[in-house]
Amino acid sequence: MATVKVVFFLPLRDNDGRDLQPERSDVEDELYLRFLSWTQLGIVQGAYRMAGGAKAVDEHRAYALLLDEILVAGVEDVLRRFKARTTRGDLLGSPVSCGDEAHLTGATMTDREQIEAEIRAVLLADLDAVTLSNRLYAQGTGLFVRLGDTPEERRRIVQSDLWKTAQARVRELERRDLERFREVVRKVEEHRPAGTFTLQLGVPQPVPAK
């Protein structure tokens, strides 16, 4: 059975402005229970023309799964239940099977291709540096760890463009997260009563040997 990439979009808000986060969380829980994975691709925005001619702009959260083609109907079932809990009249979360030319000609994606596709999706997701690093490099479960078992395979991985892109993304998020933490510290210091504790950022100093 062929492996396909299923991409779908869930709206952030209902037509009345209600936040659909609880409904999206239920979708995520059910997808994990049924298919053991899902990848969040971030927020996407689109525009369309309403019946009266006015322009409408909408925001959705994009998701992707890699699974056997026979399981796509199960994803559609989950999304139909999501749609039934909203007042949206448009087609929401219609899964689209995507693949490279090898899949379109009838071949199946290899395990390596599936993992690499998931890595690319994770790199686009809105994650903090620690979460992304764990998803990519955690011992036993990290995506890059799953790519290679032998020393030769690992050497090829760390020389690949995908590895270099992932390293750059992690460093980018580390800088962003550090700046956010510094901003939190700055605000705490601004409102700190005199004589109370002080927060400082710095490099730990080695303990002198006795």
N, C-alpha and C positions, 0 to 999 in steps of 0.2 A: 504494500500500500504506500502511495506517495506521501511525503511530508510536505505540508504547506505552511506558509506564514499567513495568519489571519490577523487583519488589522481592522479595528473598529473604533468609533468615537462616541463618547457619552457626554451629553450636555452638562455644563456646570449648573445651569438654573432652568427651572420649568418656565412655562409661558407667563405665569403669574409672578415670576421673580423668586420663587422658593428655591433655596439651596438644595441641590440633589445629592449632596455628599452622602447622606445615609443610604440612599438607593445605590450609589456607586460602590460604597463599601460592601453592600450585600452582594453585588455582582463580583467584586474581587474575591470575597470569601467563597462564593460558590465555584468560581473558576478554579481556585486553588484546590478545593475539595474534589472537583471532578477531573481536572487536568494537571494538577500538581505544579502549575506555574502560571505566571502572567508577567508581562513587562509593561511598565508605564512609560510612554514616549514623551510626555509633557503636554502642555496646553497648546492647542491650535485654534486659530481664529479664521473665520470665513464670512463672506458677505453674500447676500442673495436678494433678489427683488421680490417684494411682497405683491399680493394680488392687486393692491391699490396703486402699485408703482413705486412705493417708497422703498428705500434701501434699508435692509436690516443686517446687523452684524451680530454674529453668534460665536460663543466660545465653547469648545469641547475639550475633554481630556482624551488623549489618544492612547490606545492599548494595542499590544501585539502578543500573539501566541504562536508557537511552533508546535504542530501536532499532526497526527495522521489525518489524511483527508476524510476518512470515514467519520471522524469526530466533529467535523465542522457543524453538522446538524445540531449537536449538543450545545455549541456556542450560540447558535441562532436561537435555541430554546431559552437559554439564559437571558439573551437580549430582548426577546419578546416579553418576558416577565418584567424586565426593567421598564420597557415602554408602556406596559399596562398600568404601571404605577405613576405615570406622568400624564400631562394633558397635551403633550406634544403630538401634533398631527403629522409631522414629517417622519420620514423613515429614519429611525435612530439606530446607530450601532449595527448597520448591515455589514456582516463580515465579508472581506474581500480576500480571496486566496491569491497570494503573491509569491513569486518564486523567480529564480534565475532561468536562463534559457535551458539549462539542463532539466529543470523540473517541467518546463513547458513542453518539452519534447517527450516527456513520459518517464524520465529517470528520477530517482529519489535523491533527496539531499543526503549527503553523508553526515555522520555524527559531527565531524569537524566543521562542516559548513553550517550546521545548525548552531553549534556553540559560537562560532564566529559571528553569525547573524545576531545572536542574543547579546554578544559583547557590544556590537555596534548599536543595538537598541538601548542597552544600559548606558552607554556613553552619552546618549541624547536625553536621558531621563533627568529630571530635576532632583538630584540626590546631594547629600552632603558628602564630604571627602571620605569620612570614615565608612559610611555605608557603601559607597562606590568601591572603595578599596577592598572591603570584605567580599563584595559580590565578585570582584575580579580575582583576588589573590588569596582568599582564606584557605588554609590548609585542608585539603580533602574535598572541599565544596566549591572553591573559586573556579570561575569559568576558565581562566588561563591554566589553572592547575589541571583541569580536566582535559586540556588540549594535548598535554604531553606526559608520557610516562617514563621515557628513557632520557638520559643525559643529552643525547643527540637531538631529540625532539625539543627539549627545553632550550637548547642553544638556538635552534631555528626560531623558536617562539620569541625569544628576547631580541632577536635581530630583525623581526618582522615590523612592517609599518604599523600594523594594528597594535602591537605592544607599545611602540613609540607614541602612537596617538593616545593610547590609554594612559601612559605615564604622564604625558603632557596635560591631559584632562584632570587627573588626580592632583597634580601640582597646582593647576589653575583653581580647583575647588578648595585646596588647602589655603591658598592665599585669600580667597574670598571668605572662607570660614573664619580665618584669623582676623580679618578686617571687621567682620561682624562681631566677633568676640571683643575686640578692642573697643568697638563702639558701645557695647554693653558695659564694659568696664568704665569707660569715660562717663556714661550716664550715671552709673552707680556712684562714682567719685563726686560728680556734681551735686548729688543729693545726700552725700554721706555726712552725718552730724559730726562735728568736731570731737575728737577723742575716741572715735570708734575705729574699727578695723580698716585696713588699707589693702586694696588689690593692686598687685604689680605683675607685669609681664616681664619675663626675663629668662635667660638660659640658666638651668640649674648648675650650681658650682660643685665640683667634686669634693667629697669629704676627705680631708687629709688623712693619710695613713698613720696609725699610732705605732 
